[in-house]
């Protein structure tokens, strides 16, 4: 049923366990359909990689120069150092820093496209985009002391600041940090000497320090990791989120729940699945799909309408602003293609695995790419241009209609099943739902809400599909914690119905009372991975209203199924803000491993093994930042770990059980 990895004190699931534990019954049906059709998916590819290299899993394999690769084994006298002399701590810290830099570059590229679109819009050119977020532009102008006046002029100045936080210059990133970071954390960062210069400059330095013959002190690498993580937060997440709110507006909560899950796809609709990370072109697709002209053409083609559905972070962004139903996260894309009902898979940026093309070809799905860096060998490429975005969106819809005509007589398999979700959450709409930030703080102090926990990150084939996310969230709700979710993790919770008002029945009296009073669900979807900047703002503002430090508050962030290098920056972002982090199996951030003691009779006799890097995140980070990293692969145990952390935070504040 599973693959055992005793050196990690954990297992990885075989196909049977995935099918048994996957919480979404529709996903199970689609897994079986793909298996019956003989179509290879990540399950087969995952099985083909077993057993996985223990050195790679523990971050002890170094491939950063051409002398190696080297495998570091502290238990083997001949392998305690690499060829260059690097020990375990230097290798682990260097691997972590390189992965963090890659994640920062990925989110930074997303932010760059958004900010460059704003600059194009404000240059006096005829563009299909307008600044729908006037409220955010004016608010940022006041915050950054930009001279009052013309909206476009203010937006252009603000875009210059955000661009500086990404590429450098104008002290852009320092301005963003000074206006959004909690003062006590800002003081810590200054004391530690880890204030970043920009996202690009810190990525540049991270790669420099990890080349052969550069830095030989793992402590210096950890210092650069913290600096790069701050660049990830304030030079990538904040520019992307704020820029999108300037362009497309601030999310407003929908008055009624929206429908989500695979069942939203229609057999007689032109189904366009929008996937990726940068929703700039996707906004034009929403506009195009609503146009009377294209809806009329769809009707002439025999369809009821054009239906847009979302995948990954672009899908989360469209859910937040337009109620476009989200269907698939990064691992589920193969499943949704197996319905045979997708007429166009539109990929903008990131999170599109190579195996998608094989499944798409089997089910006659057209892959349309829009970003030069996200290509497939047999795709139809329509390179995104801000000036041509409206006509490009129309072209995509017309291509989807042509594909709809081709598949009308084919067998379509859309398992029935929809769930409901409350959506449209941003920082303002969330606090508005409570009647102000002070009221939320009051609920926390009274114990009606035991804590605030965010569940984010990707999926991993090393865990039963979505089982960790759903199990963890349910246990936290039963404890009385209010749960936020972002990114691919949110799809699991949305499809499980945990973001619907009905899910409040899982909660104990206090949380249930709060949910019913304010019309809330116990899980709040806040958008894409880049929208974790909203969580930073929420955690900071609630702590400030309570006159406490963020490190004192009953907060925790969880990445139960780390899969992408971007997840490392996500975890470190919260850690640097004084929010402790739970990490699932096996994450990029090294953590202590508990192992049974050999030749002992009882399994409760465990020894704790860790490198100095792991010891820093488990212990040293608490001294420097007021937060630590917990590692626990099993969701029920992870829930208990988080509950214990929240309980201790409450006791220290005198807030009681």
Secondary structure, DSSP 8 states (H G I E B T S, - for coil): -EEEEGGGTEEEE-HHHHHHH-S-HHHHHHHHHHHHTT---HHHHHHHT-S--HHHHTT-EE-SSSS--EE--TTSGGGSS-TT---HHHHHHHHHHHHHHHHHHHHHHHHHHHHHHHHHHTTT---S-----HHHHHHHHHHTT--SS-HHHHHHHHHHHHHHHHH--TTHHHHHHHHHS-HHHHHHHHHHT---S-HHHHHHHHHHHTSTTS---HHHHHHHHHHHHHHHIIIIIHHHHHHHHHHH------SS-EEESGGGS-TTSEEEEEEES--HHHHHHHHHHH-HHHHHHHHHTT-S-EEEEEEHHHHHHHHHHH--EEEE-TTTHHHHHTTS--SEEEE-SS---TTHHHHHHHTT--EEE-STTS--TT-EE----GGGHHHHHHHHHHHHHHHHHHHTTS--------EEE-----HHHHHHHHTSHHHHHHHHHHTSS-EEEEE-S---TTS-TTHHHHHHHHHHHHHTEEEEE-TTHHHHHHHTTTTSGGGGGGS-HHHHHHHHHHT--SEEE--SGGGHHHHHHHHHHHHHHTT--GGGSSEEEEETT--STHHHHHHHHHHHTT--EEE-TT-SS---EEEE-TT-S-TT-EEEE--HHHHIIIIIHHHHHS--EEE--SHHHHHHHHHHHHHHHHHHHT---
